[in-house]
Amino acid sequence: MENLVKRLKDQLATADDKQWPSHFSKWGGWKERKVEATGFFQTHHDGKRWWLIDPDGYLYWSAGLDCVRSSVSAFTSGLESALTWIPDRDQKYKSTVSRRGNVTYINYLAANFIRAFGLENWYSNWAKISLSILKEIGFNTVANWSEWEIAREAKFPYVRPLSTQLNSTPKIYRDFPDVYHPNFERDAKEYGEQLKNTLDDPAMIGYFLMNEPTWGFSSESPAAGMLFNTPECESRKQLAAFLAKRYPDNAALSKAWKIETTFEQIAEGPWKTRLTQEAKKDLYDFSEIMVERFFKTLSGACKAVDPHHLNLGIRYQGIPPKWTVPGMKSFDVFSMNCYRDRVP
């Protein structure tokens, strides 16, 4: 324990000495290349490729670490005999202990910092040490799912995720909302208001609208998933209206889809019929419209509140299908999560 406390105190004592290399700007940008500054992180095309630029106009390559957090809770129930120290036996460490049912979790990271620096100073010292280590390693971004407030305080570049809670808009397939529901635009406006507390902060690179939406993992398009899973919604009515513009009557629709159906059956009611490739093609086309409405509405609501910062997209898992791309044009930066050892 003494060695641990000494190590933390040594890290704090040397935290100010750990800085980015001299060729980094104060925001972690590349001092050798500069363009017009805007006071915020922005995108720039140099005639050959796209870059991020930092608030002072230096070209910027964002290298970030996710989950810079002071909360790392460990499952401890049943392991007490293996532990040399259990913080919950001391009221000083009450905040580091949580219980879910009969299971106990302990945040040993916070507990060790409390032991080293006391209740009043542990968090600020954790933040200072953490950011100094990131600089020492060469990271210039506090990335997603982090306690980004510490980066804002230190003027260290960061991103933030937004919570996709559209409270009065029903879901129609997995987490895809009914984008034609009358409450959707109102919910989108409330969604954009999450950005109010950072809209003037130059240290914020931008925000992610969401992360890996579950409908993106499906082999079905959102329109097809909606047809099978939601007997009644506004988007199904719009799907029927979309098809009515392509086909003059039920007979023409049935012939094109190679399925006996009607516009009324598509607009409402249970659907159990296996879809043909012809039907899937029309549903892909309508999914493109649904996704575009979804992303453009959220993006517009965010820009209405915060015109300065970058919309960093939705962190799609893998390469997205073509029917998602028109909607993604409302983003400032296209983002995807790649779990391969090498980027193709």
C-alpha positions in Angstrom: 0.0 0.0 0.0 2.8 2.4 0.8 4.4 1.8 -2.6 1.1 2.5 -4.3 0.6 5.8 -2.5 4.1 6.8 -3.2 3.8 6.0 -6.9 0.6 8.1 -7.2 2.2 11.0 -5.4 5.2 10.8 -7.6 3.0 10.8 -10.7 1.2 14.0 -9.4 4.6 15.7 -8.7 5.7 15.1 -12.2 2.4 15.6 -14.0 3.2 19.2 -15.2 6.5 17.9 -16.8 4.6 15.6 -19.1 3.8 17.5 -22.3 3.2 16.8 -25.9 6.2 16.9 -28.3 7.4 20.3 -29.3 5.9 19.9 -32.8 2.4 19.7 -31.3 0.3 22.8 -31.0 -1.3 23.7 -27.7 -4.3 21.7 -28.9 -2.2 18.7 -30.0 -2.2 19.8 -33.7 0.6 19.6 -36.2 2.7 22.8 -36.1 4.2 22.3 -39.5 0.9 22.8 -41.4 -1.5 25.7 -40.7 -4.6 27.0 -42.4 -7.1 29.7 -41.5 -8.2 29.4 -37.9 -11.9 29.4 -36.9 -11.6 29.2 -33.1 -13.1 25.7 -33.1 -12.2 22.2 -34.5 -13.2 22.0 -38.1 -12.6 20.0 -41.3 -10.3 21.1 -44.1 -9.6 19.7 -47.6 -6.1 20.5 -48.8 -6.8 19.5 -52.4 -5.7 15.9 -51.8 -7.2 14.7 -48.6 -9.5 15.8 -45.7 -8.1 16.8 -42.3 -9.3 18.0 -39.0 -7.9 21.4 -38.0 -7.6 22.6 -34.4 -9.0 25.9 -33.1 -5.8 27.7 -34.1 -5.8 26.3 -37.6 -3.2 23.6 -37.3 -3.8 20.3 -39.1 -4.9 17.8 -36.5 -4.8 14.0 -36.3 -7.0 12.9 -33.4 -5.5 10.0 -31.5 -7.9 9.3 -28.5 -8.5 6.9 -25.7 -12.0 5.8 -24.9 -13.3 5.5 -21.4 -11.0 7.9 -19.5 -13.0 7.4 -16.3 -12.5 7.4 -12.6 -15.1 4.6 -12.1 -13.7 1.1 -12.5 -15.9 -1.1 -10.4 -14.8 -4.6 -9.6 -17.0 -7.5 -8.6 -15.9 -8.5 -5.1 -18.7 -10.7 -3.6 -17.3 -14.1 -2.6 -13.7 -12.9 -3.1 -13.3 -11.3 0.3 -10.8 -13.9 1.5 -8.5 -13.1 -1.5 -8.5 -9.4 -0.9 -5.9 -7.7 1.3 -8.0 -4.5 1.6 -11.8 -4.0 1.5 -12.7 -0.3 1.5 -16.3 -0.6 2.6 -15.1 -1.3 6.1 -14.2 2.4 6.4 -16.8 5.1 6.0 -14.2 7.2 4.3 -14.6 5.0 1.2 -18.3 4.8 1.2 -18.6 6.3 -2.3 -16.5 3.6 -3.8 -18.8 0.8 -2.9 -22.0 -0.1 -4.8 -24.4 -3.0 -4.5 -26.7 -4.5 -7.0 -29.0 -6.9 -5.2 -26.7 -9.1 -3.1 -23.6 -8.4 -5.2 -21.0 -5.9 -4.0 -18.7 -3.9 -6.4 -15.8 -1.8 -5.3 -14.1 1.0 -7.3 -10.6 0.4 -6.3 -9.2 3.1 -8.6 -11.1 5.8 -6.7 -10.4 4.1 -3.3 -6.7 4.1 -4.0 -6.8 7.8 -5.0 -8.7 8.6 -1.8 -6.2 6.8 0.2 -3.4 8.8 -1.4 -4.9 12.3 -1.6 -8.0 12.3 0.7 -11.7 12.8 -0.1 -11.4 16.4 -1.1 -8.6 16.2 -3.6 -8.6 12.7 -5.0 -10.7 13.4 -8.1 -8.9 16.5 -9.3 -5.6 14.7 -8.8 -6.8 11.7 -10.7 -7.8 14.0 -13.5 -4.4 15.8 -13.6 -2.5 12.5 -13.5 -4.7 10.9 -16.2 -4.3 13.8 -18.6 -0.6 13.9 -18.1 -0.2 10.2 -18.9 -2.2 10.7 -22.1 0.1 13.5 -23.1 3.2 11.4 -22.2 2.0 8.5 -24.4 1.1 10.9 -27.3 -2.7 10.9 -27.1 -4.3 14.3 -28.0 -8.0 13.4 -27.5 -10.1 12.3 -24.6 -12.3 10.0 -26.6 -15.8 8.6 -26.3 -17.5 7.5 -23.0 -15.1 9.5 -20.9 -15.6 11.9 -18.1 -15.1 14.7 -20.7 -15.7 17.4 -18.1 -12.1 17.0 -16.9 -10.9 17.6 -20.4 -13.1 20.7 -20.7 -11.6 22.1 -17.5 -8.0 21.4 -18.7 -8.6 22.6 -22.3 -7.6 19.2 -23.5 -9.4 18.2 -26.8 -12.3 15.8 -26.3 -15.4 14.4 -27.9 -18.7 13.6 -26.3 -21.5 11.1 -27.0 -25.1 12.2 -27.0 -27.9 10.1 -25.5 -30.4 9.0 -28.1 -33.4 9.0 -25.8 -36.4 10.1 -27.9 -38.8 9.9 -25.0 -42.1 10.3 -26.8 -41.3 8.7 -30.2 -42.0 4.9 -30.3 -39.5 2.4 -31.7 -40.6 0.5 -34.7 -37.7 -1.9 -35.2 -35.0 -2.5 -32.6 -33.9 1.0 -31.7 -35.1 2.7 -34.9 -37.7 5.3 -34.1 -41.0 6.0 -36.0 -39.5 9.0 -37.8 -42.9 10.1 -39.1 -44.5 10.1 -35.7 -45.8 13.6 -34.8 -43.6 13.7 -31.7 -40.3 12.9 -33.5 -39.3 16.5 -34.4 -40.1 17.7 -30.9 -38.0 14.9 -29.4 -35.2 15.8 -31.9 -35.3 19.4 -30.7 -34.9 18.2 -27.1 -32.1 15.9 -28.2 -30.1 18.8 -29.7 -30.4 20.7 -26.4 -27.9 18.3 -24.8 -25.2 20.5 -26.5 -26.1 23.7 -24.6 -23.4 23.2 -21.9 -20.5 22.9 -24.4 -21.5 25.1 -27.3 -18.8 27.7 -26.7 -16.0 25.4 -25.7 -13.1 25.4 -28.2 -11.6 22.2 -26.6 -14.5 20.1 -27.8 -13.8 18.5 -31.2 -17.4 17.4 -31.7 -20.1 14.9 -30.7 -21.4 11.5 -31.7 -25.1 11.2 -32.4 -25.2 7.6 -31.3 -23.1 4.4 -31.2 -23.7 1.3 -33.2 -27.5 1.4 -33.5 -28.9 -2.1 -33.1 -30.8 -1.9 -36.3 -27.4 -1.6 -38.0 -26.6 -5.2 -37.0 -29.6 -6.7 -38.7 -29.7 -8.5 -42.0 -33.1 -6.8 -42.5 -33.5 -3.2 -43.6 -35.4 -0.9 -41.1 -38.4 -0.9 -43.4 -38.5 -4.7 -43.6 -38.0 -5.0 -39.8 -40.8 -2.5 -39.3 -43.2 -4.5 -41.5 -42.6 -7.7 -39.5 -42.5 -6.1 -36.0 -44.8 -3.1 -35.8 -48.4 -3.7 -36.9 -49.3 0.0 -36.6 -47.1 3.1 -37.0 -46.9 6.3 -39.0 -43.9 5.1 -40.9 -45.8 2.1 -42.3 -48.5 4.5 -43.6 -45.8 6.5 -45.3 -44.4 3.2 -46.8 -47.7 2.4 -48.3 -48.0 6.0 -49.7 -44.4 5.6 -51.1 -45.4 2.3 -52.9 -48.6 3.9 -54.2 -46.5 6.3 -56.2 -44.6 3.5 -57.8 -47.5 1.2 -58.5 -50.9 2.2 -59.8 -52.9 -0.4 -57.9 -52.8 -3.5 -55.7 -52.6 -5.8 -58.7 -49.5 -4.0 -60.0 -47.9 -4.1 -56.5 -48.6 -7.8 -56.2 -47.2 -8.5 -59.6 -44.0 -6.5 -58.9 -43.4 -8.0 -55.5 -44.5 -11.6 -56.6 -46.7 -11.5 -53.4 -50.4 -11.2 -53.2 -50.8 -8.1 -51.1 -52.4 -4.7 -50.9 -51.5 -1.2 -49.9 -53.8 -1.5 -46.9 -52.0 -4.6 -45.7 -48.7 -2.8 -45.9 -50.0 0.3 -44.2 -51.3 -1.6 -41.1 -51.7 -5.0 -39.5 -49.6 -8.1 -38.8 -47.2 -9.1 -41.6 -45.9 -12.7 -41.8 -45.3 -13.2 -45.5 -41.7 -14.0 -46.6 -40.3 -11.1 -48.6 -39.1 -11.6 -52.2 -36.0 -9.9 -53.6 -38.3 -7.5 -55.5 -40.1 -6.5 -52.3 -36.8 -6.1 -50.4 -35.5 -3.7 -53.2 -38.5 -1.4 -52.6 -38.0 -1.7 -48.8 -34.3 -0.8 -49.2 -35.3 2.3 -51.1 -37.8 3.4 -48.4 -35.3 2.5 -45.7 -33.0 5.1 -47.4 -35.7 7.7 -47.0 -36.3 6.7 -43.3 -32.7 6.8 -42.4 -32.2 10.1 -44.2 -35.1 11.6 -42.3 -33.7 10.2 -39.0 -30.2 11.5 -39.4 -31.0 14.9 -41.0 -33.6 15.7 -38.4 -31.2 14.9 -35.5 -28.3 16.7 -37.2 -30.4 19.7 -37.9 -31.6 19.9 -34.3 -28.0 19.7 -33.1 -26.7 22.4 -35.5 -29.6 24.7 -34.5 -28.3 24.6 -30.9 -24.6 24.4 -31.7 -23.4 25.6 -35.1 -19.7 25.5 -34.1 -18.8 21.9 -33.3 -18.4 18.9 -35.5 -21.1 16.3 -35.9 -19.0 13.1 -35.8 -21.7 10.7 -37.0 -23.0 7.5 -35.5 -20.0 5.2 -35.1 -21.6 2.6 -37.4 -20.3 -0.9 -36.8 -18.5 -2.0 -40.0 -19.1 -0.8 -43.5 -22.7 0.5 -43.7 -25.0 -0.5 -46.6 -25.7 1.9 -49.4 -29.2 2.8 -48.1 -27.7 4.5 -45.1 -25.3 6.7 -47.0 -27.6 9.6 -48.1 -28.6 10.2 -44.5 -24.9 10.2 -43.4 -24.2 13.2 -45.7 -25.8 15.3 -42.9 -22.7 14.5 -40.8 -19.6 16.7 -40.7 -17.4 13.6 -40.2 -18.2 10.0 -41.2 -17.3 7.6 -38.5 -17.3 3.8 -38.2 -16.0 1.3 -35.6 -13.5 -1.1 -37.0 -12.5 -4.1 -34.9 -10.0 -5.5 -37.3 -6.2 -5.7 -36.6 -5.7 -3.6 -39.8 -7.9 -1.1 -41.5 -8.7 -2.3 -45.1 
